[in-house]
């Protein structure tokens, strides 16, 4: 029997679980290849202030709050979440009042805070990673918001491909690689180059969560030709685009 083309999912655990489950439910081989590992900074100090809101631009920000001993105090604030995954993580962390950005990126979080919150109502805690995009602090500060950024986690790049992912790239048949951020696209390209598999990887389809992800991939792996972009920057839309149950 001919082997079906596999999926490689580049998200860190546990974020990869939904895609892995959907692929396997469709009878497809699914390979977890996290290009980023998440390390939480549980000792990062968060001032005991009356936070109006917590800006959450990644599910890992909410997960970091869930690990805090003072989470009951922090979760009294509104959570402004970048998308469905961060909203689910915020609910699990104990937030009761959640605003989900209409568009699933930092721009959406900024716009939601600008239009739904009041600068005079109190400071905004930015549950941040070590690497950020979008200049959230500066842009909201220009609108009169006090934004306090606390680095609660670091997303560290993987050093090499997993044995299973490398074997799939070498053996074929060409399948689909799921990419979720410009940074993960660049790391993926670096890993396949370092493994001597850039040309093999370029024969695979790359399913990108957004146009920004696709642009980063084209720059980092210019030989990649089959690039698909999700109609919306949400995993459910990406899964439906690929014909998988969302």
N, C-alpha and C positions, 0 to 999 in steps of 0.2 A: 504494500500500500504506500502511495506517495505521501511523504510527510507534509502536513499543512504548514504554511508559512507562519512563523511565530511572531509574537509581539515582545518587544523589549520595553519595559516601563522604567523610566529614569528617575521617578520620584523617590524620595526617602520614605522609609517605613515610619508611621503607619499609613501615610498618604497614598501609597501604591495599592492598598488593599482593594479599593473599589474597582480599579481597572483590572487587577489580577482576577478578581471574582467574576467580572463581566466576561473577560476573555475565556476563562476556563468554563463558564456556563455555556459559552458558544462552542465548546469543544476545541478551542484553540490553545496551543501551547503558549504559556505566558512566562516571561523571564524577568525577575526583579533585578534591575541593575541600577541601584541608587548612585547617582553621580555626586550627591551631596549627603553628608552625614550631619545630623543636628546634635549640637552639644548645648545644654541649657546652663545658664549662669544663675544658679539658685541663690547665690550670695550677693547678687547685685542689689544695692539698697534702693528701696522705693519709699519716698518720703510719705509720712502719714498725713496726707492732705485730703481735703474734700474734693475729690476728682469729679469734674462734671462728666467726663467721658474717658474711655480708653480707646485709642486708635489701634486697630488690629489689621495689619496689612498682610498677615500670613496666619494660617491656623497655628503655627508654632508660637506666635505671640500669645494666643489664648491658652495653649498648652502650658506655656511658661507660667502664666498667671495661676493656672490650676495647681501647680506644684508649690505655690507660695504658702507659707504659714498664715499670712495675713490676707488670704484671698477673699474671705468673707467681707472684709472692709472694701477691698478694691472692686469687687463685683456688684457693689451697690450702684456704681456709676453705670452710665449707658455704655454699651459696646458698639463701636462703629466698625463694621466688618467689611472686608474687601469682597467676599463672595460666599457661596454656600458652604464651602469647607470650613472657612473661618467662623461662620455663623454656627455650624454644628459644634465646633470646638469651644466656642464661647458659651453655648448652652451647657455643654458638659462641664465647663469650668464654674458654672453657677450664675452667670449673668442672666438677669431677668428682663432687662430692657435693651433690646438689640435693634440697631439700625443697619441694614445691609445696603451697601452701595449699589446703585443701579447698574454701574459698569464695574467689571471685576478687576480693577487695577487701582494703583495709588491715586490716580486722578479722581477716581470715583469716591474714594475715601475723603479726599480733600474737599470735593464738591459737596458731599453729604454733610460734613462738619460745617462748611460755610453756610449752607442753606437751612440746616435743621437745628443748629446749635447757636448759642449766644455767647460772644466773647466775655460778657460780664457775668456769666453764670458759674464761672470757675475754671480752673486749669484742666488741660487735656493731657493725660498720660499716653505717651507713645510707646507701646510694647514692641520694641524694635529688635531687629537682628543686627549683627555687627556690620553687615553690608546693606545699604538702603538705596532706593531709587526714588526720584520724584520730589526731593527737597521739601518734604511735608512740613517740617518745623518752620523753615524760612518762609514758605508761602502762606501758611496759616498765621504766622507771626505778623506778616505784613497786613493781615486782616484784623489784627488786634487780639488774636487768641494767644494765650500763654500755653505753649506746648513744651512739656518736659519729656525728653527722650531718655529712656532707660534701656540699655542693651541687655536683653534677657536671654538671648541665645546666639549661637554662631553656626552658620552653615558652612561646613568645611568640605572642600572638594575631595572627591575620591582620588586615590593615587593610581589606580589601575582598573581595568575591566575585570569583572568576575570571570571565573573559569567557564561558567555556562554561557555568558554573553559572548565571550571570545570564541568559544566553540561554535556557537550559532552563526556568527559572522563568517567564520572560516568555511563551515560546511554547507551553508544554505539550507533550504531555499530562502531567497530574500524575503523578509517580512516587513514589519512596521515598527518604527521606534517612536515612542511617545515622549514629547519634549514639552516642558511646562513653563520655562522662563528663559530669557536671554542668557542668563548665567549658566543654566544647565545645558543649553545648546552649545555654548563655548567649551564647557568642560567635556561634554560628550565628544566634540570634535577633537579636542586635545588627546583624550584617552584613545580614540581609534587611531589617531596619527602615531602616537607613541607605541602602539601595539603593531604598527605596520599594516593596519587594516582600513585605512582611509578610503581606498578605492572600493573595497568590499562593502563598507558601510554606505558609500554613496549609491550603491545599487538598491539599497533598502528605501522604502517609503518612510518619510519623516512626517509625523502628524504633530503639528504645532498648535499650542493653545491660543496663540495670537499672532498677528502680523509682526509684532516686535520680536517674538521668538523666531519666526521664520527668517527675518532679516539678519538676526545674529547668526543663525545657522548658515545662511548663504555666505556670510563674510568669513566664518570660521571653517566651513567645509564647502568651498565653492563648487566642487564636483558633484555635490548632491543635486539631483535633478527632480526627483519626485517628492515635492513638498506640498503637503495639504495643510490648510489653515482652518481651525475651528470657526464656525460662524459666530460664535460668542466665546469670550474667554472664560468658559466654565467647563468642568470635566464632563458634565452630563451632555453638553453639546458636542464635545469631542468624541465621546463614546457613540452618540447617535450618528455622527458623521462617518464613523467607522463601521456602522451597522451592528454595534454591540448594545446589549440591553443596558439602559441607563438607570 
